[in-house]
Amino acid sequence: MNNKERLEWKGLQGKIDKLTKQREILDSKLTKGDGDYEELAKMTEELAAVNDEIENREMRWLELAELFPEETAATR
């Protein structure tokens, strides 16, 4: 693994954490049902996009983790 990949791997967890918090906020708002239909529909679309982004970043994290298992073992 080169330095660029190592930096990407290290930064991914923070981005995943940030997106997870965003998902929790959206999920909470949707659970409360506050807002009109258009607002709820927009939040639902945003939640789907956040979930997709989390999945993509997690997959990339796993791809990079396979390149240097000795470092990823230390973070678990």
N, CA, C and O atoms as a Tripos MOL2 file, in Angstrom:
@<TRIPOS>MOLECULE
protein
  304   303    76     0     0
PROTEIN
NO_CHARGES

@<TRIPOS>ATOM
      1 N           0.8480   -1.1780    0.0000 N.3       1 MET1
      2 CA          0.0000    0.0000    0.0000 C.3       1 MET1
      3 C           0.8900    1.2360    0.0000 C.2       1 MET1
      4 O           1.8750    1.3170    0.7350 O.2       1 MET1
      5 N           0.5230    2.1810   -0.8320 N.am      2 ASN2
      6 CA          1.3160    3.4060   -0.8670 C.3       2 ASN2
      7 C           0.7610    4.4300    0.1340 C.2       2 ASN2
      8 O          -0.2830    4.2230    0.7510 O.2       2 ASN2
      9 N           1.4930    5.5300    0.2710 N.am      3 ASN3
     10 CA          1.0950    6.5430    1.2600 C.3       3 ASN3
     11 C          -0.2680    7.1540    0.9560 C.2       3 ASN3
     12 O          -1.0330    7.4570    1.8710 O.2       3 ASN3
     13 N          -0.5700    7.3330   -0.3230 N.am      4 LYS4
     14 CA         -1.8630    7.9020   -0.6970 C.3       4 LYS4
     15 C          -3.0010    6.9980   -0.2100 C.2       4 LYS4
     16 O          -3.9900    7.4780    0.3440 O.2       4 LYS4
     17 N          -2.8520    5.7110   -0.4200 N.am      5 GLU5
     18 CA         -3.8710    4.7650    0.0270 C.3       5 GLU5
     19 C          -3.9560    4.7200    1.5470 C.2       5 GLU5
     20 O          -5.0480    4.6230    2.1080 O.2       5 GLU5
     21 N          -2.8160    4.7910    2.2100 N.am      6 ARG6
     22 CA         -2.7890    4.7770    3.6800 C.3       6 ARG6
     23 C          -3.5180    6.0050    4.2360 C.2       6 ARG6
     24 O          -4.2950    5.8870    5.1840 O.2       6 ARG6
     25 N          -3.2730    7.1680    3.6570 N.am      7 LEU7
     26 CA         -3.9540    8.3870    4.0990 C.3       7 LEU7
     27 C          -5.4540    8.2940    3.8400 C.2       7 LEU7
     28 O          -6.2640    8.7070    4.6690 O.2       7 LEU7
     29 N          -5.8120    7.7510    2.6880 N.am      8 GLU8
     30 CA         -7.2300    7.5800    2.3680 C.3       8 GLU8
     31 C          -7.8810    6.6630    3.4000 C.2       8 GLU8
     32 O          -8.9610    6.9610    3.9110 O.2       8 GLU8
     33 N          -7.2210    5.5470    3.7020 N.am      9 TRP9
     34 CA         -7.7590    4.5870    4.6670 C.3       9 TRP9
     35 C          -7.9680    5.2400    6.0310 C.2       9 TRP9
     36 O          -9.0050    5.0540    6.6690 O.2       9 TRP9
     37 N          -6.9750    6.0010    6.4670 N.am     10 LYS10
     38 CA         -7.0720    6.6520    7.7740 C.3      10 LYS10
     39 C          -8.1930    7.6890    7.8150 C.2      10 LYS10
     40 O          -8.8270    7.8710    8.8550 O.2      10 LYS10
     41 N          -8.4420    8.3640    6.7040 N.am     11 GLY11
     42 CA         -9.4780    9.3810    6.6710 C.3      11 GLY11
     43 C         -10.8830    8.8330    6.5130 C.2      11 GLY11
     44 O         -11.8560    9.5030    6.8560 O.2      11 GLY11
     45 N         -10.9920    7.6260    5.9990 N.am     12 LEU12
     46 CA        -12.3140    7.0600    5.7480 C.3      12 LEU12
     47 C         -13.1270    6.8480    7.0160 C.2      12 LEU12
     48 O         -14.3340    7.0900    7.0160 O.2      12 LEU12
     49 N         -12.5030    6.4070    8.0820 N.am     13 GLN13
     50 CA        -13.2650    6.1340    9.3020 C.3      13 GLN13
     51 C         -13.9240    7.4000    9.8410 C.2      13 GLN13
     52 O         -15.0680    7.3580   10.2920 O.2      13 GLN13
     53 N         -13.2180    8.5160    9.7990 N.am     14 GLY14
     54 CA        -13.8120    9.7770   10.2410 C.3      14 GLY14
     55 C         -14.9900   10.1810    9.3750 C.2      14 GLY14
     56 O         -16.0020   10.6720    9.8750 O.2      14 GLY14
     57 N         -14.8540    9.9720    8.0740 N.am     15 LYS15
     58 CA        -15.9500   10.3070    7.1560 C.3      15 LYS15
     59 C         -17.1490    9.3930    7.3940 C.2      15 LYS15
     60 O         -18.2960    9.8360    7.3520 O.2      15 LYS15
     61 N         -16.8710    8.1160    7.6450 N.am     16 ILE16
     62 CA        -17.9530    7.1710    7.9310 C.3      16 ILE16
     63 C         -18.6590    7.5610    9.2270 C.2      16 ILE16
     64 O         -19.8870    7.5200    9.2970 O.2      16 ILE16
     65 N         -17.9010    7.9360   10.2440 N.am     17 ASP17
     66 CA        -18.4970    8.3620   11.5150 C.3      17 ASP17
     67 C         -19.3910    9.5860   11.3300 C.2      17 ASP17
     68 O         -20.4810    9.6620   11.8960 O.2      17 ASP17
     69 N         -18.9220   10.5330   10.5380 N.am     18 LYS18
     70 CA        -19.6900   11.7540   10.2680 C.3      18 LYS18
     71 C         -21.0100   11.4310    9.5490 C.2      18 LYS18
     72 O         -22.0670   11.9580    9.8960 O.2      18 LYS18
     73 N         -20.9220   10.5660    8.5560 N.am     19 LEU19
     74 CA        -22.1180   10.1650    7.8140 C.3      19 LEU19
     75 C         -23.0820    9.3790    8.6980 C.2      19 LEU19
     76 O         -24.2970    9.5040    8.5490 O.2      19 LEU19
     77 N         -22.5590    8.5810    9.6060 N.am     20 THR20
     78 CA        -23.4030    7.8140   10.5150 C.3      20 THR20
     79 C         -24.1860    8.7500   11.4310 C.2      20 THR20
     80 O         -25.3660    8.5190   11.6970 O.2      20 THR20
     81 N         -23.5370    9.7940   11.9100 N.am     21 LYS21
     82 CA        -24.2350   10.7860   12.7390 C.3      21 LYS21
     83 C         -25.3260   11.4910   11.9350 C.2      21 LYS21
     84 O         -26.4250   11.7340   12.4330 O.2      21 LYS21
     85 N         -25.0020   11.8130   10.6810 N.am     22 GLN22
     86 CA        -25.9880   12.4520    9.8130 C.3      22 GLN22
     87 C         -27.1860   11.5250    9.6120 C.2      22 GLN22
     88 O         -28.3320   11.9750    9.6150 O.2      22 GLN22
     89 N         -26.9180   10.2300    9.4380 N.am     23 ARG23
     90 CA        -27.9930    9.2490    9.2690 C.3      23 ARG23
     91 C         -28.8650    9.1910   10.5090 C.2      23 ARG23
     92 O         -30.0890    9.1210   10.4050 O.2      23 ARG23
     93 N         -28.2480    9.2200   11.6820 N.am     24 GLU24
     94 CA        -29.0040    9.1800   12.9370 C.3      24 GLU24
     95 C         -29.9240   10.3860   13.0720 C.2      24 GLU24
     96 O         -31.0660   10.2570   13.5140 O.2      24 GLU24
     97 N         -29.4300   11.5510   12.6920 N.am     25 ILE25
     98 CA        -30.2390   12.7770   12.7600 C.3      25 ILE25
     99 C         -31.4300   12.6830   11.8160 C.2      25 ILE25
    100 O         -32.5600   12.9870   12.1980 O.2      25 ILE25
    101 N         -31.1720   12.2620   10.5900 N.am     26 LEU26
    102 CA        -32.2580   12.1330    9.6160 C.3      26 LEU26
    103 C         -33.2760   11.0900   10.0570 C.2      26 LEU26
    104 O         -34.4840   11.3010    9.9480 O.2      26 LEU26
    105 N         -32.7840    9.9790   10.5500 N.am     27 ASP27
    106 CA        -33.6720    8.9140   11.0120 C.3      27 ASP27
    107 C         -34.5540    9.4010   12.1550 C.2      27 ASP27
    108 O         -35.7430    9.0860   12.2060 O.2      27 ASP27
    109 N         -33.9720   10.1680   13.0680 N.am     28 SER28
    110 CA        -34.7340   10.7140   14.1870 C.3      28 SER28
    111 C         -35.8320   11.6620   13.7030 C.2      28 SER28
    112 O         -36.9700   11.6000   14.1680 O.2      28 SER28
    113 N         -35.4770   12.5300   12.7700 N.am     29 LYS29
    114 CA        -36.4630   13.4770   12.2290 C.3      29 LYS29
    115 C         -37.5920   12.7420   11.5160 C.2      29 LYS29
    116 O         -38.7600   13.1050   11.6490 O.2      29 LYS29
    117 N         -37.2380   11.7140   10.7630 N.am     30 LEU30
    118 CA        -38.2620   10.9510   10.0470 C.3      30 LEU30
    119 C         -39.1470   10.1680   11.0090 C.2      30 LEU30
    120 O         -40.3460   10.0210   10.7720 O.2      30 LEU30
    121 N         -38.5710    9.6750   12.0730 N.am     31 THR31
    122 CA        -39.3450    8.9280   13.0620 C.3      31 THR31
    123 C         -40.3710    9.8300   13.7390 C.2      31 THR31
    124 O         -41.4970    9.4140   14.0090 O.2      31 THR31
    125 N         -39.9690   11.0660   14.0080 N.am     32 LYS32
    126 CA        -40.8900   12.0300   14.6170 C.3      32 LYS32
    127 C         -42.0030   12.4160   13.6490 C.2      32 LYS32
    128 O         -43.1130   12.7440   14.0680 O.2      32 LYS32
    129 N         -41.7000   12.3740   12.3470 N.am     33 GLY33
    130 CA        -42.7110   12.7200   11.3600 C.3      33 GLY33
    131 C         -43.0000   14.2070   11.2760 C.2      33 GLY33
    132 O         -44.0490   14.6160   10.7800 O.2      33 GLY33
    133 N         -42.0670   15.0140   11.7600 N.am     34 ASP34
    134 CA        -42.2590   16.4630   11.6970 C.3      34 ASP34
    135 C         -42.0920   16.9420   10.2630 C.2      34 ASP34
    136 O         -41.1620   16.5320    9.5680 O.2      34 ASP34
    137 N         -42.9730   17.7920    9.8350 N.am     35 GLY35
    138 CA        -42.8750   18.3680    8.5100 C.3      35 GLY35
    139 C         -43.9840   17.8820    7.6010 C.2      35 GLY35
    140 O         -44.7110   16.9370    7.9070 O.2      35 GLY35
    141 N         -44.0870   18.5560    6.4810 N.am     36 ASP36
    142 CA        -45.0960   18.1620    5.5080 C.3      36 ASP36
    143 C         -44.5540   17.0510    4.6090 C.2      36 ASP36
    144 O         -43.4160   16.6080    4.7620 O.2      36 ASP36
    145 N         -45.3740   16.6210    3.6890 N.am     37 TYR37
    146 CA        -45.0160   15.5030    2.8150 C.3      37 TYR37
    147 C         -43.7360   15.7810    2.0350 C.2      37 TYR37
    148 O         -42.8740   14.9100    1.9220 O.2      37 TYR37
    149 N         -43.6120   16.9770    1.5040 N.am     38 GLU38
    150 CA        -42.4310   17.3110    0.6970 C.3      38 GLU38
    151 C         -41.1500   17.2600    1.5270 C.2      38 GLU38
    152 O         -40.1250   16.7590    1.0650 O.2      38 GLU38
    153 N         -41.2120   17.7790    2.7470 N.am     39 GLU39
    154 CA        -40.0350   17.7470    3.6310 C.3      39 GLU39
    155 C         -39.6490   16.3110    3.9860 C.2      39 GLU39
    156 O         -38.4730   15.9500    3.9840 O.2      39 GLU39
    157 N         -40.6610   15.5050    4.2890 N.am     40 LEU40
    158 CA        -40.3920   14.1080    4.6310 C.3      40 LEU40
    159 C         -39.8330   13.3420    3.4370 C.2      40 LEU40
    160 O         -38.9360   12.5130    3.5860 O.2      40 LEU40
    161 N         -40.3690   13.6250    2.2550 N.am     41 ALA41
    162 CA        -39.8690   12.9690    1.0440 C.3      41 ALA41
    163 C         -38.4150   13.3600    0.7780 C.2      41 ALA41
    164 O         -37.5980   12.5200    0.4010 O.2      41 ALA41
    165 N         -38.1010   14.6390    0.9780 N.am     42 LYS42
    166 CA        -36.7330   15.1080    0.7780 C.3      42 LYS42
    167 C         -35.7770   14.4480    1.7800 C.2      42 LYS42
    168 O         -34.6760   14.0350    1.4160 O.2      42 LYS42
    169 N         -36.2070   14.3530    3.0360 N.am     43 MET43
    170 CA        -35.3690   13.7180    4.0510 C.3      43 MET43
    171 C         -35.1800   12.2280    3.7490 C.2      43 MET43
    172 O         -34.1080   11.6720    3.9900 O.2      43 MET43
    173 N         -36.2250   11.5890    3.2210 N.am     44 THR44
    174 CA        -36.1280   10.1750    2.8600 C.3      44 THR44
    175 C         -35.1060    9.9770    1.7440 C.2      44 THR44
    176 O         -34.3120    9.0370    1.7850 O.2      44 THR44
    177 N         -35.1240   10.8510    0.7620 N.am     45 GLU45
    178 CA        -34.1430   10.7800   -0.3300 C.3      45 GLU45
    179 C         -32.7340   11.0310    0.2000 C.2      45 GLU45
    180 O         -31.7840   10.3510   -0.1870 O.2      45 GLU45
    181 N         -32.6130   12.0060    1.0800 N.am     46 GLU46
    182 CA        -31.3010   12.3190    1.6600 C.3      46 GLU46
    183 C         -30.7810   11.1400    2.4870 C.2      46 GLU46
    184 O         -29.5930   10.8190    2.4440 O.2      46 GLU46
    185 N         -31.6740   10.5040    3.2360 N.am     47 LEU47
    186 CA        -31.2920    9.3420    4.0350 C.3      47 LEU47
    187 C         -30.8010    8.2040    3.1370 C.2      47 LEU47
    188 O         -29.8120    7.5460    3.4560 O.2      47 LEU47
    189 N         -31.4790    7.9740    2.0330 N.am     48 ALA48
    190 CA        -31.0530    6.9310    1.0900 C.3      48 ALA48
    191 C         -29.6690    7.2540    0.5260 C.2      48 ALA48
    192 O         -28.8320    6.3630    0.3830 O.2      48 ALA48
    193 N         -29.4310    8.5180    0.2080 N.am     49 ALA49
    194 CA        -28.1290    8.9280   -0.3280 C.3      49 ALA49
    195 C         -27.0310    8.7520    0.7260 C.2      49 ALA49
    196 O         -25.9290    8.3070    0.4040 O.2      49 ALA49
    197 N         -27.3240    9.0950    1.9630 N.am     50 VAL50
    198 CA        -26.3500    8.9390    3.0490 C.3      50 VAL50
    199 C         -26.0400    7.4560    3.2590 C.2      50 VAL50
    200 O         -24.8810    7.0810    3.4340 O.2      50 VAL50
    201 N         -27.0690    6.6220    3.2430 N.am     51 ASN51
    202 CA        -26.8540    5.1830    3.3950 C.3      51 ASN51
    203 C         -25.9870    4.6230    2.2720 C.2      51 ASN51
    204 O         -25.1080    3.7960    2.5170 O.2      51 ASN51
    205 N         -26.2290    5.0690    1.0480 N.am     52 ASP52
    206 CA        -25.4080    4.6350   -0.0910 C.3      52 ASP52
    207 C         -23.9600    5.0740    0.0840 C.2      52 ASP52
    208 O         -23.0320    4.3140   -0.1910 O.2      52 ASP52
    209 N         -23.7790    6.3040    0.5420 N.am     53 GLU53
    210 CA        -22.4250    6.8310    0.7300 C.3      53 GLU53
    211 C         -21.6840    6.0660    1.8310 C.2      53 GLU53
    212 O         -20.4940    5.7780    1.7010 O.2      53 GLU53
    213 N         -22.3880    5.7440    2.9000 N.am     54 ILE54
    214 CA        -21.7770    4.9530    3.9700 C.3      54 ILE54
    215 C         -21.3570    3.5920    3.4270 C.2      54 ILE54
    216 O         -20.2440    3.1340    3.6840 O.2      54 ILE54
    217 N         -22.2310    2.9610    2.6930 N.am     55 GLU55
    218 CA        -21.9180    1.6450    2.1370 C.3      55 GLU55
    219 C         -20.7010    1.7050    1.2120 C.2      55 GLU55
    220 O         -19.8220    0.8460    1.2780 O.2      55 GLU55
    221 N         -20.6560    2.7200    0.3520 N.am     56 ASN56
    222 CA        -19.5190    2.8670   -0.5660 C.3      56 ASN56
    223 C         -18.2130    3.0850    0.1820 C.2      56 ASN56
    224 O         -17.1890    2.4950   -0.1630 O.2      56 ASN56
    225 N         -18.2490    3.9210    1.1930 N.am     57 ARG57
    226 CA        -17.0250    4.2080    1.9600 C.3      57 ARG57
    227 C         -16.5970    3.0060    2.7990 C.2      57 ARG57
    228 O         -15.4030    2.7530    2.9610 O.2      57 ARG57
    229 N         -17.5610    2.2730    3.3280 N.am     58 GLU58
    230 CA        -17.2080    1.0710    4.0800 C.3      58 GLU58
    231 C         -16.5680    0.0200    3.1680 C.2      58 GLU58
    232 O         -15.6120   -0.6520    3.5570 O.2      58 GLU58
    233 N         -17.0970   -0.1120    1.9710 N.am     59 MET59
    234 CA        -16.5150   -1.0610    1.0140 C.3      59 MET59
    235 C         -15.0920   -0.6470    0.6540 C.2      59 MET59
    236 O         -14.2040   -1.4950    0.5680 O.2      59 MET59
    237 N         -14.8710    0.6270    0.4480 N.am     60 ARG60
    238 CA        -13.5270    1.1070    0.1320 C.3      60 ARG60
    239 C         -12.5850    0.8920    1.3180 C.2      60 ARG60
    240 O         -11.4270    0.5180    1.1340 O.2      60 ARG60
    241 N         -13.0870    1.1300    2.5390 N.am     61 TRP61
    242 CA        -12.2800    0.9040    3.7310 C.3      61 TRP61
    243 C         -11.8390   -0.5540    3.7830 C.2      61 TRP61
    244 O         -10.6790   -0.8490    4.0700 O.2      61 TRP61
    245 N         -12.7740   -1.4660    3.5050 N.am     62 LEU62
    246 CA        -12.4380   -2.8920    3.5200 C.3      62 LEU62
    247 C         -11.4220   -3.2510    2.4430 C.2      62 LEU62
    248 O         -10.5130   -4.0460    2.6820 O.2      62 LEU62
    249 N         -11.5780   -2.6610    1.2480 N.am     63 GLU63
    250 CA        -10.6240   -2.9080    0.1730 C.3      63 GLU63
    251 C          -9.2190   -2.4890    0.6000 C.2      63 GLU63
    252 O          -8.2540   -3.2280    0.4060 O.2      63 GLU63
    253 N          -9.1170   -1.3150    1.1720 N.am     64 LEU64
    254 CA         -7.8130   -0.8260    1.6110 C.3      64 LEU64
    255 C          -7.2850   -1.6250    2.7930 C.2      64 LEU64
    256 O          -6.0820   -1.8630    2.8890 O.2      64 LEU64
    257 N          -8.1680   -2.0410    3.6910 N.am     65 ALA65
    258 CA         -7.7500   -2.8060    4.8650 C.3      65 ALA65
    259 C          -7.1260   -4.1370    4.4530 C.2      65 ALA65
    260 O          -6.2250   -4.6370    5.1260 O.2      65 ALA65
    261 N          -7.5980   -4.7050    3.3600 N.am     66 GLU66
    262 CA         -7.0370   -5.9670    2.8750 C.3      66 GLU66
    263 C          -5.5950   -5.8040    2.3900 C.2      66 GLU66
    264 O          -4.8360   -6.7730    2.3560 O.2      66 GLU66
    265 N          -5.2260   -4.5950    2.0220 N.am     67 LEU67
    266 CA         -3.8820   -4.3570    1.5280 C.3      67 LEU67
    267 C          -2.8340   -4.3410    2.6370 C.2      67 LEU67
    268 O          -1.6550   -4.5900    2.3840 O.2      67 LEU67
    269 N          -3.2590   -4.0490    3.8590 N.am     68 PHE68
    270 CA         -2.3050   -4.0440    4.9790 C.3      68 PHE68
    271 C          -3.0100   -4.4970    6.2640 C.2      68 PHE68
    272 O          -3.3200   -3.6840    7.1340 O.2      68 PHE68
    273 N          -3.2510   -5.7880    6.3660 N.am     69 PRO69
    274 CA         -3.9890   -6.3150    7.5350 C.3      69 PRO69
    275 C          -3.2970   -6.0840    8.8690 C.2      69 PRO69
    276 O          -3.9670   -6.0200    9.9000 O.2      69 PRO69
    277 N          -1.9750   -5.9570    8.8760 N.am     70 GLU70
    278 CA         -1.2780   -5.7450   10.1490 C.3      70 GLU70
    279 C          -1.6450   -4.4040   10.7770 C.2      70 GLU70
    280 O          -1.6890   -4.2990   12.0030 O.2      70 GLU70
    281 N          -1.9050   -3.3900    9.9780 N.am     71 GLU71
    282 CA         -2.2940   -2.0870   10.5300 C.3      71 GLU71
    283 C          -3.7550   -2.0720   10.9230 C.2      71 GLU71
    284 O          -4.1060   -1.4720   11.9390 O.2      71 GLU71
    285 N          -4.6190   -2.7130   10.1520 N.am     72 THR72
    286 CA         -6.0330   -2.7080   10.4700 C.3      72 THR72
    287 C          -6.3210   -3.5140   11.7230 C.2      72 THR72
    288 O          -7.2670   -3.2070   12.4480 O.2      72 THR72
    289 N          -5.5250   -4.5400   11.9920 N.am     73 ALA73
    290 CA         -5.7040   -5.3420   13.2000 C.3      73 ALA73
    291 C          -5.4720   -4.4920   14.4470 C.2      73 ALA73
    292 O          -6.0950   -4.7290   15.4820 O.2      73 ALA73
    293 N          -4.6020   -3.5300   14.3570 N.am     74 ALA74
    294 CA         -4.3040   -2.6560   15.5000 C.3      74 ALA74
    295 C          -5.4380   -1.6960   15.7970 C.2      74 ALA74
    296 O          -5.5200   -1.1830   16.9130 O.2      74 ALA74
    297 N          -6.3270   -1.4280   14.8300 N.am     75 THR75
    298 CA         -7.4090   -0.4710   15.0340 C.3      75 THR75
    299 C          -8.6820   -1.1450   15.5330 C.2      75 THR75
    300 O          -9.6450   -0.4590   15.8750 O.2      75 THR75
    301 N          -8.7050   -2.4420   15.5800 N.am     76 ARG76
    302 CA         -9.9190   -3.1500   16.0070 C.3      76 ARG76
    303 C          -9.9810   -3.2940   17.4910 C.2      76 ARG76
    304 O         -10.9370   -3.8660   18.0160 O.2      76 ARG76
@<TRIPOS>BOND
     1     1     2 1
     2     2     3 1
     3     3     4 2
     4     3     5 am
     5     5     6 1
     6     6     7 1
     7     7     8 2
     8     7     9 am
     9     9    10 1
    10    10    11 1
    11    11    12 2
    12    11    13 am
    13    13    14 1
    14    14    15 1
    15    15    16 2
    16    15    17 am
    17    17    18 1
    18    18    19 1
    19    19    20 2
    20    19    21 am
    21    21    22 1
    22    22    23 1
    23    23    24 2
    24    23    25 am
    25    25    26 1
    26    26    27 1
    27    27    28 2
    28    27    29 am
    29    29    30 1
    30    30    31 1
    31    31    32 2
    32    31    33 am
    33    33    34 1
    34    34    35 1
    35    35    36 2
    36    35    37 am
    37    37    38 1
    38    38    39 1
    39    39    40 2
    40    39    41 am
    41    41    42 1
    42    42    43 1
    43    43    44 2
    44    43    45 am
    45    45    46 1
    46    46    47 1
    47    47    48 2
    48    47    49 am
    49    49    50 1
    50    50    51 1
    51    51    52 2
    52    51    53 am
    53    53    54 1
    54    54    55 1
    55    55    56 2
    56    55    57 am
    57    57    58 1
    58    58    59 1
    59    59    60 2
    60    59    61 am
    61    61    62 1
    62    62    63 1
    63    63    64 2
    64    63    65 am
    65    65    66 1
    66    66    67 1
    67    67    68 2
    68    67    69 am
    69    69    70 1
    70    70    71 1
    71    71    72 2
    72    71    73 am
    73    73    74 1
    74    74    75 1
    75    75    76 2
    76    75    77 am
    77    77    78 1
    78    78    79 1
    79    79    80 2
    80    79    81 am
    81    81    82 1
    82    82    83 1
    83    83    84 2
    84    83    85 am
    85    85    86 1
    86    86    87 1
    87    87    88 2
    88    87    89 am
    89    89    90 1
    90    90    91 1
    91    91    92 2
    92    91    93 am
    93    93    94 1
    94    94    95 1
    95    95    96 2
    96    95    97 am
    97    97    98 1
    98    98    99 1
    99    99   100 2
   100    99   101 am
   101   101   102 1
   102   102   103 1
   103   103   104 2
   104   103   105 am
   105   105   106 1
   106   106   107 1
   107   107   108 2
   108   107   109 am
   109   109   110 1
   110   110   111 1
   111   111   112 2
   112   111   113 am
   113   113   114 1
   114   114   115 1
   115   115   116 2
   116   115   117 am
   117   117   118 1
   118   118   119 1
   119   119   120 2
   120   119   121 am
   121   121   122 1
   122   122   123 1
   123   123   124 2
   124   123   125 am
   125   125   126 1
   126   126   127 1
   127   127   128 2
   128   127   129 am
   129   129   130 1
   130   130   131 1
   131   131   132 2
   132   131   133 am
   133   133   134 1
   134   134   135 1
   135   135   136 2
   136   135   137 am
   137   137   138 1
   138   138   139 1
   139   139   140 2
   140   139   141 am
   141   141   142 1
   142   142   143 1
   143   143   144 2
   144   143   145 am
   145   145   146 1
   146   146   147 1
   147   147   148 2
   148   147   149 am
   149   149   150 1
   150   150   151 1
   151   151   152 2
   152   151   153 am
   153   153   154 1
   154   154   155 1
   155   155   156 2
   156   155   157 am
   157   157   158 1
   158   158   159 1
   159   159   160 2
   160   159   161 am
   161   161   162 1
   162   162   163 1
   163   163   164 2
   164   163   165 am
   165   165   166 1
   166   166   167 1
   167   167   168 2
   168   167   169 am
   169   169   170 1
   170   170   171 1
   171   171   172 2
   172   171   173 am
   173   173   174 1
   174   174   175 1
   175   175   176 2
   176   175   177 am
   177   177   178 1
   178   178   179 1
   179   179   180 2
   180   179   181 am
   181   181   182 1
   182   182   183 1
   183   183   184 2
   184   183   185 am
   185   185   186 1
   186   186   187 1
   187   187   188 2
   188   187   189 am
   189   189   190 1
   190   190   191 1
   191   191   192 2
   192   191   193 am
   193   193   194 1
   194   194   195 1
   195   195   196 2
   196   195   197 am
   197   197   198 1
   198   198   199 1
   199   199   200 2
   200   199   201 am
   201   201   202 1
   202   202   203 1
   203   203   204 2
   204   203   205 am
   205   205   206 1
   206   206   207 1
   207   207   208 2
   208   207   209 am
   209   209   210 1
   210   210   211 1
   211   211   212 2
   212   211   213 am
   213   213   214 1
   214   214   215 1
   215   215   216 2
   216   215   217 am
   217   217   218 1
   218   218   219 1
   219   219   220 2
   220   219   221 am
   221   221   222 1
   222   222   223 1
   223   223   224 2
   224   223   225 am
   225   225   226 1
   226   226   227 1
   227   227   228 2
   228   227   229 am
   229   229   230 1
   230   230   231 1
   231   231   232 2
   232   231   233 am
   233   233   234 1
   234   234   235 1
   235   235   236 2
   236   235   237 am
   237   237   238 1
   238   238   239 1
   239   239   240 2
   240   239   241 am
   241   241   242 1
   242   242   243 1
   243   243   244 2
   244   243   245 am
   245   245   246 1
   246   246   247 1
   247   247   248 2
   248   247   249 am
   249   249   250 1
   250   250   251 1
   251   251   252 2
   252   251   253 am
   253   253   254 1
   254   254   255 1
   255   255   256 2
   256   255   257 am
   257   257   258 1
   258   258   259 1
   259   259   260 2
   260   259   261 am
   261   261   262 1
   262   262   263 1
   263   263   264 2
   264   263   265 am
   265   265   266 1
   266   266   267 1
   267   267   268 2
   268   267   269 am
   269   269   270 1
   270   270   271 1
   271   271   272 2
   272   271   273 am
   273   273   274 1
   274   274   275 1
   275   275   276 2
   276   275   277 am
   277   277   278 1
   278   278   279 1
   279   279   280 2
   280   279   281 am
   281   281   282 1
   282   282   283 1
   283   283   284 2
   284   283   285 am
   285   285   286 1
   286   286   287 1
   287   287   288 2
   288   287   289 am
   289   289   290 1
   290   290   291 1
   291   291   292 2
   292   291   293 am
   293   293   294 1
   294   294   295 1
   295   295   296 2
   296   295   297 am
   297   297   298 1
   298   298   299 1
   299   299   300 2
   300   299   301 am
   301   301   302 1
   302   302   303 1
   303   303   304 2
@<TRIPOS>SUBSTRUCTURE
     1 MET1         2 RESIDUE 1 A MET
     2 ASN2         6 RESIDUE 1 A ASN
     3 ASN3        10 RESIDUE 1 A ASN
     4 LYS4        14 RESIDUE 1 A LYS
     5 GLU5        18 RESIDUE 1 A GLU
     6 ARG6        22 RESIDUE 1 A ARG
     7 LEU7        26 RESIDUE 1 A LEU
     8 GLU8        30 RESIDUE 1 A GLU
     9 TRP9        34 RESIDUE 1 A TRP
    10 LYS10       38 RESIDUE 1 A LYS
    11 GLY11       42 RESIDUE 1 A GLY
    12 LEU12       46 RESIDUE 1 A LEU
    13 GLN13       50 RESIDUE 1 A GLN
    14 GLY14       54 RESIDUE 1 A GLY
    15 LYS15       58 RESIDUE 1 A LYS
    16 ILE16       62 RESIDUE 1 A ILE
    17 ASP17       66 RESIDUE 1 A ASP
    18 LYS18       70 RESIDUE 1 A LYS
    19 LEU19       74 RESIDUE 1 A LEU
    20 THR20       78 RESIDUE 1 A THR
    21 LYS21       82 RESIDUE 1 A LYS
    22 GLN22       86 RESIDUE 1 A GLN
    23 ARG23       90 RESIDUE 1 A ARG
    24 GLU24       94 RESIDUE 1 A GLU
    25 ILE25       98 RESIDUE 1 A ILE
    26 LEU26      102 RESIDUE 1 A LEU
    27 ASP27      106 RESIDUE 1 A ASP
    28 SER28      110 RESIDUE 1 A SER
    29 LYS29      114 RESIDUE 1 A LYS
    30 LEU30      118 RESIDUE 1 A LEU
    31 THR31      122 RESIDUE 1 A THR
    32 LYS32      126 RESIDUE 1 A LYS
    33 GLY33      130 RESIDUE 1 A GLY
    34 ASP34      134 RESIDUE 1 A ASP
    35 GLY35      138 RESIDUE 1 A GLY
    36 ASP36      142 RESIDUE 1 A ASP
    37 TYR37      146 RESIDUE 1 A TYR
    38 GLU38      150 RESIDUE 1 A GLU
    39 GLU39      154 RESIDUE 1 A GLU
    40 LEU40      158 RESIDUE 1 A LEU
    41 ALA41      162 RESIDUE 1 A ALA
    42 LYS42      166 RESIDUE 1 A LYS
    43 MET43      170 RESIDUE 1 A MET
    44 THR44      174 RESIDUE 1 A THR
    45 GLU45      178 RESIDUE 1 A GLU
    46 GLU46      182 RESIDUE 1 A GLU
    47 LEU47      186 RESIDUE 1 A LEU
    48 ALA48      190 RESIDUE 1 A ALA
    49 ALA49      194 RESIDUE 1 A ALA
    50 VAL50      198 RESIDUE 1 A VAL
    51 ASN51      202 RESIDUE 1 A ASN
    52 ASP52      206 RESIDUE 1 A ASP
    53 GLU53      210 RESIDUE 1 A GLU
    54 ILE54      214 RESIDUE 1 A ILE
    55 GLU55      218 RESIDUE 1 A GLU
    56 ASN56      222 RESIDUE 1 A ASN
    57 ARG57      226 RESIDUE 1 A ARG
    58 GLU58      230 RESIDUE 1 A GLU
    59 MET59      234 RESIDUE 1 A MET
    60 ARG60      238 RESIDUE 1 A ARG
    61 TRP61      242 RESIDUE 1 A TRP
    62 LEU62      246 RESIDUE 1 A LEU
    63 GLU63      250 RESIDUE 1 A GLU
    64 LEU64      254 RESIDUE 1 A LEU
    65 ALA65      258 RESIDUE 1 A ALA
    66 GLU66      262 RESIDUE 1 A GLU
    67 LEU67      266 RESIDUE 1 A LEU
    68 PHE68      270 RESIDUE 1 A PHE
    69 PRO69      274 RESIDUE 1 A PRO
    70 GLU70      278 RESIDUE 1 A GLU
    71 GLU71      282 RESIDUE 1 A GLU
    72 THR72      286 RESIDUE 1 A THR
    73 ALA73      290 RESIDUE 1 A ALA
    74 ALA74      294 RESIDUE 1 A ALA
    75 THR75      298 RESIDUE 1 A THR
    76 ARG76      302 RESIDUE 1 A ARG
